[in-house]
Structure formats: C-alpha cells, structure tokens
Amino acid sequence: MDKKLIRVGTTYLPVADVNRATEWYVTNLDADLSYQDEEKAILNLADQSFFLVKAGEKQTANFLDATGKERFSITFEVDGLEALQAIRQQLLERGVKVGAIEDRGHPGNNFTFYDLDGNKFDVWSELSPVYKKLHRLTPLESVTGEK
C-alpha cells in the first residue's frame, strides 16, 4: 500500500437502551452529544466519535482471550499518574464500576471501568508521544491543557 490509515475516527459500541447509555456517557465521561435517534447516538469523546448502537441483550465490545480472561477493546490515554488517579476518583464518585490501579509491567499504570451495558474500557497513564508531537503539547500543556 502506498497510502496509510491515518487515524481511528469512529468506534461503535453496543448498548441496550440508547437514551440511558447516552445520558450515562454525557454525565460520567463528559462526552458531547452530536446526534441521537432511537437506534443510535453519536458522541464526541477523547478526540473521536463513538456511536452507541442499539443492540441485542447482553451484547458488549468485550472479548475473551485465549486463557478465558475478559478483555477490553479500547484504552483511553491520560497524561501521567496524577491524571489517572484523578479520573479514577471522579468515576468512583459518579458511581461507575472501576477497577484498581495496576502496574502491568510496562511503563505507566492502568485501571479499567465499565459502562452501564458492561462494555469494559481501559485507562493508561501514558499519553502517546506521537499524540503529544502531533498536537505540539509541551509538558506543561499536556498536564494542564493550557497554552
């Protein structure tokens, strides 16, 4: 291929009730709602679009690995351990099902959380150097968001 895929633009997530799921994402993850009907909602979150799609009962984006362990299909990145701890605490205060902060043997730490439909997500304390470079974030900007 002489051309490359540039970015992930949209992630589709199965949900049982589009209205309830939309409210959950807007309230708990501060997602911005772009569009909603009875079958789907389009949310902007973490620099991409998420489609919440009405699906059958107990459908999730999770999968089992070769050892039978439930896995997530999406990892969100934050900039540093302090940000990881703060976001985890916010989610706990909002009543979200959240796992412990883990050291998985690679740089940074992680924790997992679930939405109300059981979709499992991961959060990692290491913001990609490529993302920082593309957005020209200095160390101060990447922590505070201020320029």
TIKEKOL-677418 format. One record per residue (C-alpha): residue in one letter; y, z, x. Coordinates in steps of 0.25 Angstrom, whole numbers, padded with zeros to 4 digits, always signed. Each point is the difference from the previous one (the first is absolute). Layout:
# residues N
AYZX...
This chain:
# residues 147
M+0000+0000+0000D+0014-0003+0005K+0007+0009-0010K-0003+0015-0001L+0000+0009-0012I+0013+0008+0001R-0001+0012-0009V-0007+0006-0012G+0009-0002-0011T-0007+0006-0012T-0012+0010-0002Y-0007+0000-0014L-0005+0014-0005P-0009+0002-0012V+0005+0010-0010A-0005+0005-0013D+0014+0001-0007V+0012-0008+0005N+0010+0009-0006R-0005+0013+0005A-0003-0006+0014T+0014-0006+0001E+0006+0014-0003W-0009+0006+0010Y+0004-0009+0011V+0015+0000-0003T+0000+0015-0001N-0009+0004+0011L+0002-0011+0010D+0014-0004-0003A-0004-0014-0003D+0010-0010-0006L-0005-0007-0013S+0003-0015+0000Y-0008-0004-0012Q-0009+0006-0010D-0009-0005-0012E-0012+0005-0007E-0010-0006+0011K+0008+0002+0013A+0012+0006+0007I+0007-0004+0012L+0005+0010+0010N+0007+0000+0013L-0005+0010+0009A-0001+0001+0016D+0006-0014+0002Q-0010-0007-0009S-0003-0003-0015F-0011+0008-0007F-0006-0006-0012L-0006+0011-0009V-0010-0008-0008K-0007+0005-0013A-0015+0001+0004G-0013+0005-0006E-0003+0015+0000K-0002+0006+0014Q+0004-0012+0008T+0007+0003+0013A+0003-0007+0013N-0009+0010+0008F-0013-0004+0006L-0012+0007+0007D-0002-0003+0015A-0014-0001+0006T-0002+0015+0000G+0004+0001-0015K+0013+0007+0003E+0012-0004-0009R+0011-0008+0007F+0014-0004-0004S+0005-0015+0002I+0014+0004+0003T+0007+0008+0010F+0015+0003-0001E+0008+0003+0013V+0010+0010+0002D+0008+0003+0013G-0005+0013+0006L-0008+0012-0003E+0013+0007-0006A+0001-0011-0010L-0015+0000-0003Q+0000+0015-0003A+0013-0001-0009I-0006-0011-0008R-0013+0007-0002Q+0007+0012-0004Q+0008-0008-0010L-0012-0006-0006L-0007+0014-0001E+0013+0005-0007R-0001-0011-0010G-0015+0003-0003V-0006-0011+0007K-0014+0001+0005V+0002+0001+0015G-0010+0002+0012A+0003+0008+0012I+0007-0006+0012E-0011-0005+0010D-0001-0004+0015R-0009-0011+0000G-0001-0002+0015H+0011-0011+0001P+0015+0001+0002G+0007+0008-0012N-0006+0007-0012N-0003-0004-0014F-0003+0005-0014T-0005-0006-0013F+0005+0001-0014Y-0005-0006-0014D+0008-0006-0011L-0004+0004-0014D-0010-0011-0001G-0008+0005+0012N+0006-0011+0010K-0001+0006+0013F+0011-0002+0011D+0003+0004+0014V+0013+0004+0007W+0001-0001+0015S+0011+0007+0009E+0001-0012+0009L+0010-0011-0004S-0004-0013+0005P+0008-0004+0013V+0000-0015-0006Y+0007+0005-0012K+0010+0008+0008K+0003-0012+0008L+0001-0010-0012H+0009+0010-0007R+0008+0003+0013L-0002+0015-0002T+0004+0009+0011P-0007+0014+0001L+0011+0007-0008E+0001-0011-0011S-0015+0000-0001V+0000+0015-0003T+0013+0001-0008G+0001-0014-0006E+0015+0000+0004K+0006-0010+0009
